Amino acid sequence: MNELAITVIGRDRPGIVADVAEVLSGLGANLTDSTMTRLRGHFAMTLVCVGPAAAEVEAALAPLAADGQLLASVRAVTPDGATAPPGEPYVMAVHGADRLGIVAATTRALADVGGNVTDLTTRLTGALYVVVAEVDLPVGAADRLRETLSRTAADLGVEVTLRPADSDLM
């Protein structure tokens, strides 16, 4: 079996998830991980599945994109091998007036302590910009990151919080 990464993007409409899932199911592809969201009226979905060859999935998804409203891409990926144990799960939240560089600066601070973003969502509501990121931190890195984020937040004029994630809710 092949492991595939598939992305589907385009103008949102009812039924996209069902259409894609039906195509994949019809091919015997098993969805293992997926995420989907709407971004200002646009649909975006990324998923990983195990099933037939990439070319076969690409051909089967082609009719969904035939009218030019959707773009689907399929890529073979290698399955995860042995990985280092995950770090400590945290949630980083940022909010403040919208300005250029908020995501870049806060995620750079995270990367500089060896942290990894596992999920990230941003929203612009009027002039308020909000970032919520689930992150894994190396053991013992939280205090150092808090210090760096405090300076970064002051430079950006935003508020940043970092709290342990409730593993029962993730």
Accessible surface in RSA format (square Angstrom, percent):
REM  Atomic radii and reference values for relative SASA: ProtOr
REM  Chains: A
REM  Algorithm: Lee & Richards
REM  Probe-radius: 1.40
REM  Slices: 20
REM RES _ NUM      All-atoms   Total-Side   Main-Chain    Non-polar    All polar
REM                ABS   REL    ABS   REL    ABS   REL    ABS   REL    ABS   REL
RES MET A   1   177.48  91.9  99.91  66.1  77.57 184.7  75.21  63.9 102.27 135.5
RES ASN A   2    62.16  42.9  58.11  56.2   4.04   9.7   6.75  16.2  55.41  53.6
RES GLU A   3    38.92  22.3  32.37  24.5   6.54  15.6   4.26   8.2  34.66  28.3
RES LEU A   4     0.15   0.1   0.15   0.1   0.00   0.0   0.15   0.1   0.00   0.0
RES ALA A   5    25.73  23.7  23.16  35.7   2.57   5.8  23.31  32.8   2.43   6.4
RES ILE A   6     0.26   0.1   0.00   0.0   0.26   0.6   0.03   0.0   0.24   0.6
RES THR A   7    51.50  36.6  51.28  52.0   0.23   0.5  40.09  53.8  11.41  17.3
RES VAL A   8     1.89   1.2   1.89   1.7   0.00   0.0   1.89   1.6   0.00   0.0
RES ILE A   9    83.47  47.5  83.09  61.9   0.38   0.9  83.09  59.8   0.38   1.0
RES GLY A  10    15.96  19.7   0.00   N/A  15.96  19.7  14.67  40.3   1.29   2.9
RES ARG A  11   130.51  54.8 125.14  63.8   5.36  12.8  46.06  62.9  84.45  51.2
RES ASP A  12    39.14  27.4  23.85  23.7  15.29  36.1   4.81  11.3  34.32  34.2
RES ARG A  13    91.45  38.4  83.31  42.5   8.15  19.4  56.97  77.9  34.49  20.9
RES PRO A  14   131.20  95.6 109.33  99.7  21.87  79.5 120.50  99.5  10.71  66.5
RES GLY A  15    36.01  44.4   0.00   N/A  36.01  44.4  24.29  66.7  11.72  26.2
RES ILE A  16     2.39   1.4   0.99   0.7   1.40   3.4   0.99   0.7   1.40   3.8
RES VAL A  17    71.37  47.0  69.64  63.0   1.73   4.2  69.64  60.5   1.73   4.7
RES ALA A  18    50.27  46.2  42.47  65.5   7.80  17.8  48.70  68.6   1.58   4.2
RES ASP A  19    40.90  28.7  38.33  38.2   2.57   6.1   5.30  12.5  35.60  35.5
RES VAL A  20     1.31   0.9   1.31   1.2   0.00   0.0   1.31   1.1   0.00   0.0
RES ALA A  21    39.59  36.4  35.44  54.7   4.15   9.4  36.69  51.7   2.90   7.7
RES GLU A  22   120.54  69.2 108.73  82.3  11.82  28.1  46.32  89.6  74.22  60.6
RES VAL A  23    33.62  22.1  24.99  22.6   8.63  20.8  32.14  27.9   1.49   4.0
RES LEU A  24     0.02   0.0   0.02   0.0   0.00   0.0   0.02   0.0   0.00   0.0
RES SER A  25    81.09  68.5  62.37  83.2  18.73  43.1  29.20  62.2  51.89  72.7
RES GLY A  26    70.54  87.0   0.00   N/A  70.54  87.0  37.04 101.6  33.50  75.0
RES LEU A  27    47.77  26.6  26.38  18.9  21.39  53.8  31.35  22.0  16.42  44.2
RES GLY A  28    50.16  61.9   0.00   N/A  50.16  61.9  36.25  99.5  13.91  31.2
RES ALA A  29     9.53   8.8   0.00   0.0   9.53  21.7   0.36   0.5   9.17  24.3
RES ASN A  30    96.50  66.5  92.22  89.1   4.28  10.3  27.21  65.5  69.29  67.0
RES LEU A  31    74.09  41.3  52.88  37.8  21.21  53.3  52.95  37.2  21.14  56.9
RES THR A  32    66.40  47.2  35.58  36.1  30.82  73.4  40.13  53.9  26.27  39.7
RES ASP A  33    98.40  68.9  91.98  91.5   6.42  15.2  27.66  65.1  70.74  70.5
RES SER A  34    69.56  58.8  33.28  44.4  36.29  83.6   6.72  14.3  62.84  88.0
RES THR A  35    86.08  61.2  78.46  79.5   7.61  18.1  60.65  81.5  25.42  38.4
RES MET A  36    81.07  42.0  55.28  36.6  25.78  61.4  33.31  28.3  47.75  63.3
RES THR A  37    49.66  35.3  45.19  45.8   4.47  10.7  37.46  50.3  12.20  18.4
RES ARG A  38   136.87  57.5 128.15  65.3   8.72  20.8  32.16  44.0 104.71  63.5
RES LEU A  39    83.98  46.8  80.72  57.7   3.26   8.2  82.37  57.8   1.60   4.3
RES ARG A  40   179.92  75.5 144.09  73.5  35.83  85.3  87.11 119.0  92.81  56.2
RES GLY A  41    23.92  29.5   0.00   N/A  23.92  29.5  18.11  49.7   5.81  13.0
RES HIS A  42    83.69  45.7  83.64  58.1   0.05   0.1  55.44  57.1  28.25  32.9
RES PHE A  43     3.41   1.7   2.08   1.3   1.32   3.4   2.08   1.3   1.32   3.8
RES ALA A  44    26.26  24.1  24.13  37.2   2.13   4.9  24.49  34.5   1.78   4.7
RES MET A  45    10.38   5.4   8.10   5.4   2.28   5.4   2.40   2.0   7.99  10.6
RES THR A  46    62.67  44.6  61.35  62.2   1.32   3.2  37.48  50.3  25.19  38.1
RES LEU A  47     2.77   1.5   1.28   0.9   1.50   3.8   2.77   1.9   0.00   0.0
RES VAL A  48    38.84  25.6  38.84  35.2   0.00   0.0  38.84  33.7   0.00   0.0
RES CYS A  49     0.00   0.0   0.00   0.0   0.00   0.0   0.00   0.0   0.00   0.0
RES VAL A  50    42.76  28.1  42.57  38.5   0.19   0.5  42.57  37.0   0.19   0.5
RES GLY A  51     0.46   0.6   0.00   N/A   0.46   0.6   0.00   0.0   0.46   1.0
RES PRO A  52    22.98  16.7  11.31  10.3  11.67  42.4  22.64  18.7   0.33   2.1
RES ALA A  53    50.92  46.8  47.41  73.2   3.51   8.0  48.23  67.9   2.68   7.1
RES ALA A  54    25.76  23.7  21.90  33.8   3.86   8.8  21.90  30.8   3.86  10.2
RES ALA A  55    74.62  68.6  64.51  99.6  10.11  23.0  67.04  94.4   7.58  20.1
RES GLU A  56    87.89  50.5  79.16  59.9   8.74  20.8  35.01  67.7  52.89  43.2
RES VAL A  57     0.00   0.0   0.00   0.0   0.00   0.0   0.00   0.0   0.00   0.0
RES GLU A  58    83.90  48.2  80.00  60.5   3.90   9.3  23.86  46.2  60.04  49.0
RES ALA A  59    68.46  62.9  50.90  78.6  17.56  39.9  58.89  82.9   9.57  25.4
RES ALA A  60    30.04  27.6  13.49  20.8  16.55  37.6  24.32  34.2   5.72  15.1
RES LEU A  61     1.35   0.8   1.35   1.0   0.00   0.0   1.35   0.9   0.00   0.0
RES ALA A  62    54.83  50.4  44.59  68.8  10.24  23.3  51.68  72.8   3.15   8.4
RES PRO A  63    93.98  68.5  73.77  67.2  20.21  73.5  77.72  64.2  16.26 101.1
RES LEU A  64    38.47  21.4  29.03  20.8   9.44  23.7  32.41  22.8   6.06  16.3
RES ALA A  65    27.00  24.8  17.74  27.4   9.26  21.1  17.94  25.3   9.05  24.0
RES ALA A  66    86.03  79.1  45.42  70.1  40.60  92.4  56.55  79.6  29.48  78.1
RES ASP A  67   104.12  72.9  71.58  71.2  32.53  76.9  49.54 116.6  54.58  54.4
RES GLY A  68    63.01  77.7   0.00   N/A  63.01  77.7  32.68  89.7  30.33  67.9
RES GLN A  69    98.65  55.2  90.91  66.4   7.74  18.4  28.91  61.5  69.74  52.9
RES LEU A  70    10.89   6.1   2.94   2.1   7.95  20.0   5.01   3.5   5.88  15.8
RES LEU A  71   112.77  62.8 111.51  79.8   1.26   3.2 111.51  78.3   1.26   3.4
RES ALA A  72    23.58  21.7   6.57  10.1  17.01  38.7   6.57   9.3  17.01  45.1
RES SER A  73    52.90  44.7  51.43  68.6   1.47   3.4  38.19  81.3  14.71  20.6
RES VAL A  74    15.94  10.5   0.29   0.3  15.65  37.7   0.46   0.4  15.48  42.0
RES ARG A  75   171.58  72.0 168.58  85.9   3.00   7.1  55.23  75.5 116.35  70.5
RES ALA A  76    65.18  59.9  47.64  73.5  17.54  39.9  47.82  67.3  17.36  46.0
RES VAL A  77    46.18  30.4  31.45  28.5  14.73  35.5  38.45  33.4   7.73  21.0
RES THR A  78   121.27  86.3 106.30 107.8  14.97  35.7  76.92 103.3  44.36  67.1
RES PRO A  79    94.57  68.9  81.00  73.8  13.57  49.3  81.12  67.0  13.45  83.6
RES ASP A  80   132.73  93.0 101.15 100.7  31.57  74.7  25.88  60.9 106.85 106.6
RES GLY A  81    58.04  71.6   0.00   N/A  58.04  71.6  39.89 109.5  18.15  40.6
RES ALA A  82   118.54 109.0  69.34 107.0  49.20 111.9  81.33 114.5  37.21  98.6
RES THR A  83   103.13  73.3  72.35  73.3  30.78  73.3  51.10  68.6  52.03  78.6
RES ALA A  84    84.69  77.9  59.76  92.2  24.93  56.7  66.73  94.0  17.96  47.6
RES PRO A  85   116.81  85.1  97.14  88.5  19.68  71.5 103.03  85.1  13.79  85.7
RES PRO A  86   109.15  79.6  84.23  76.8  24.93  90.6  92.70  76.5  16.46 102.3
RES GLY A  87    24.99  30.8   0.00   N/A  24.99  30.8  11.86  32.5  13.13  29.4
RES GLU A  88    59.13  33.9  57.55  43.5   1.58   3.8  21.25  41.1  37.88  30.9
RES PRO A  89    49.56  36.1  47.94  43.7   1.62   5.9  47.94  39.6   1.62  10.1
RES TYR A  90    23.50  11.0  23.50  13.4   0.00   0.0   1.76   1.3  21.74  26.8
RES VAL A  91    18.32  12.1  17.76  16.1   0.56   1.3  17.76  15.4   0.56   1.5
RES MET A  92     0.03   0.0   0.03   0.0   0.00   0.0   0.00   0.0   0.03   0.0
RES ALA A  93    29.08  26.7  28.58  44.1   0.50   1.1  28.58  40.2   0.50   1.3
RES VAL A  94     0.76   0.5   0.40   0.4   0.35   0.8   0.47   0.4   0.28   0.8
RES HIS A  95    81.36  44.5  81.25  56.5   0.11   0.3  50.63  52.2  30.73  35.8
RES GLY A  96    12.27  15.1   0.00   N/A  12.27  15.1  12.13  33.3   0.15   0.3
RES ALA A  97    67.17  61.8  57.54  88.8   9.63  21.9  60.74  85.5   6.43  17.0
RES ASP A  98    70.72  49.5  48.32  48.1  22.40  53.0   8.32  19.6  62.39  62.2
RES ARG A  99   115.78  48.6  98.92  50.4  16.86  40.1  39.02  53.3  76.75  46.5
RES LEU A 100   172.69  96.2 153.36 109.7  19.33  48.6 158.95 111.6  13.74  37.0
RES GLY A 101    29.98  37.0   0.00   N/A  29.98  37.0  22.81  62.6   7.17  16.1
RES ILE A 102     3.40   1.9   1.67   1.2   1.72   4.2   1.67   1.2   1.72   4.7
RES VAL A 103    47.30  31.1  44.82  40.6   2.48   6.0  44.82  38.9   2.48   6.7
RES ALA A 104    68.75  63.2  54.34  83.9  14.42  32.8  62.84  88.5   5.91  15.7
RES ALA A 105    33.36  30.7  22.41  34.6  10.96  24.9  30.35  42.7   3.01   8.0
RES THR A 106     0.02   0.0   0.02   0.0   0.00   0.0   0.00   0.0   0.02   0.0
RES THR A 107    32.10  22.8  28.59  29.0   3.51   8.4  15.88  21.3  16.23  24.5
RES ARG A 108   146.55  61.5 143.75  73.3   2.80   6.7  48.92  66.9  97.63  59.2
RES ALA A 109     4.55   4.2   1.71   2.6   2.84   6.5   4.17   5.9   0.38   1.0
RES LEU A 110     1.80   1.0   1.80   1.3   0.00   0.0   1.80   1.3   0.00   0.0
RES ALA A 111    47.13  43.3  32.04  49.4  15.09  34.3  33.02  46.5  14.11  37.4
RES ASP A 112    98.53  69.0  65.72  65.4  32.81  77.6  28.29  66.6  70.24  70.1
RES VAL A 113    11.25   7.4   5.68   5.1   5.57  13.4   8.06   7.0   3.19   8.7
RES GLY A 114    52.04  64.2   0.00   N/A  52.04  64.2  30.98  85.0  21.07  47.2
RES GLY A 115    11.81  14.6   0.00   N/A  11.81  14.6   0.00   0.0  11.81  26.4
RES ASN A 116    91.22  62.9  89.17  86.2   2.06   5.0  22.29  53.7  68.93  66.6
RES VAL A 117    53.56  35.2  34.92  31.6  18.65  44.9  34.92  30.3  18.65  50.6
RES THR A 118    73.59  52.3  38.13  38.7  35.46  84.5  41.05  55.1  32.55  49.2
RES ASP A 119    67.15  47.0  61.82  61.5   5.33  12.6  13.94  32.8  53.20  53.1
RES LEU A 120    66.91  37.3  38.53  27.6  28.38  71.3  38.53  27.1  28.38  76.4
RES THR A 121    62.66  44.6  58.14  58.9   4.52  10.8  39.92  53.6  22.74  34.4
RES THR A 122    41.58  29.6  32.77  33.2   8.81  21.0   4.92   6.6  36.66  55.4
RES ARG A 123   109.29  45.9 106.00  54.0   3.30   7.8  56.61  77.4  52.68  31.9
RES LEU A 124    67.53  37.6  49.38  35.3  18.16  45.6  49.38  34.7  18.16  48.9
RES THR A 125    96.73  68.8  88.26  89.5   8.46  20.2  71.65  96.2  25.08  37.9
RES GLY A 126    69.88  86.2   0.00   N/A  69.88  86.2  46.72 128.2  23.17  51.9
RES ALA A 127    79.94  73.5  65.50 101.1  14.44  32.8  71.53 100.7   8.40  22.3
RES LEU A 128    81.49  45.4  78.22  56.0   3.28   8.2  79.85  56.1   1.64   4.4
RES TYR A 129    37.27  17.4  36.82  20.9   0.45   1.2  20.52  15.4  16.75  20.6
RES VAL A 130    45.05  29.6  44.56  40.3   0.50   1.2  44.56  38.7   0.50   1.3
RES VAL A 131     0.05   0.0   0.05   0.0   0.00   0.0   0.05   0.0   0.00   0.0
RES VAL A 132    65.83  43.3  63.85  57.8   1.98   4.8  63.85  55.5   1.98   5.4
RES ALA A 133     0.09   0.1   0.00   0.0   0.09   0.2   0.09   0.1   0.00   0.0
RES GLU A 134    56.39  32.4  56.09  42.4   0.29   0.7   4.71   9.1  51.67  42.2
RES VAL A 135     1.10   0.7   0.00   0.0   1.10   2.7   0.02   0.0   1.08   2.9
RES ASP A 136    32.48  22.7  30.74  30.6   1.74   4.1   6.66  15.7  25.81  25.7
RES LEU A 137     0.43   0.2   0.00   0.0   0.43   1.1   0.43   0.3   0.00   0.0
RES PRO A 138    52.36  38.2  43.34  39.5   9.01  32.8  51.54  42.6   0.82   5.1
RES VAL A 139   126.91  83.5 101.97  92.3  24.94  60.1 101.97  88.6  24.94  67.6
RES GLY A 140    64.92  80.1   0.00   N/A  64.92  80.1  39.56 108.6  25.36  56.8
RES ALA A 141     4.36   4.0   1.91   3.0   2.45   5.6   4.32   6.1   0.04   0.1
RES ALA A 142     8.50   7.8   8.18  12.6   0.32   0.7   8.18  11.5   0.32   0.9
RES ASP A 143    99.12  69.4  96.43  96.0   2.68   6.3  29.59  69.6  69.53  69.3
RES ARG A 144   134.12  56.3 130.73  66.6   3.39   8.1  59.93  81.9  74.19  45.0
RES LEU A 145     0.02   0.0   0.02   0.0   0.00   0.0   0.02   0.0   0.00   0.0
RES ARG A 146    90.81  38.1  84.39  43.0   6.42  15.3  52.17  71.3  38.64  23.4
RES GLU A 147   106.36  61.1 100.18  75.8   6.18  14.7  36.79  71.2  69.57  56.8
RES THR A 148    33.38  23.7  33.36  33.8   0.03   0.1  23.91  32.1   9.47  14.3
RES LEU A 149     3.28   1.8   3.28   2.3   0.00   0.0   3.28   2.3   0.00   0.0
RES SER A 150    72.85  61.6  60.38  80.6  12.47  28.7  30.00  63.9  42.86  60.0
RES ARG A 151   145.97  61.3 141.47  72.1   4.50  10.7  75.31 102.9  70.66  42.8
RES THR A 152    19.86  14.1  17.27  17.5   2.59   6.2   7.76  10.4  12.10  18.3
RES ALA A 153     9.23   8.5   9.12  14.1   0.11   0.3   9.12  12.8   0.11   0.3
RES ALA A 154    80.06  73.6  48.16  74.3  31.91  72.6  59.52  83.8  20.54  54.4
RES ASP A 155   117.29  82.2  89.94  89.5  27.35  64.7  29.89  70.3  87.40  87.2
RES LEU A 156    18.05  10.1  12.43   8.9   5.62  14.1  12.87   9.0   5.17  13.9
RES GLY A 157    59.66  73.6   0.00   N/A  59.66  73.6  38.10 104.6  21.56  48.3
RES VAL A 158    10.84   7.1   0.11   0.1  10.73  25.8   3.07   2.7   7.77  21.1
RES GLU A 159   109.47  62.9 108.37  82.0   1.11   2.6  28.93  56.0  80.54  65.8
RES VAL A 160    29.73  19.6   2.45   2.2  27.28  65.7   2.64   2.3  27.09  73.5
RES THR A 161    79.52  56.6  74.25  75.3   5.28  12.6  69.33  93.1  10.20  15.4
RES LEU A 162    15.76   8.8   1.22   0.9  14.54  36.5   1.22   0.9  14.54  39.1
RES ARG A 163   126.75  53.2 126.68  64.6   0.07   0.2  55.42  75.7  71.33  43.2
RES PRO A 164    85.14  62.1  76.54  69.8   8.61  31.3  76.54  63.2   8.61  53.5
RES ALA A 165    13.02  12.0   0.52   0.8  12.50  28.4   0.81   1.1  12.21  32.3
RES ASP A 166    71.53  50.1  60.48  60.2  11.05  26.1  28.07  66.1  43.47  43.3
RES SER A 167    82.62  69.8  63.91  85.3  18.70  43.1  34.84  74.2  47.77  66.9
RES ASP A 168   132.77  93.0  99.27  98.8  33.50  79.2  28.64  67.4 104.13 103.8
RES LEU A 169   147.67  82.2 113.98  81.5  33.70  84.7 118.35  83.1  29.32  78.9
RES MET A 170   109.06  56.5  41.79  27.7  67.28 160.2  68.84  58.5  40.23  53.3
END  Absolute sums over single chains surface
CHAIN  1 A    10047.8       7779.6       2268.2       5857.7       4190.1
END  Absolute sums over all chains
TOTAL         10047.8       7779.6       2268.2       5857.7       4190.1
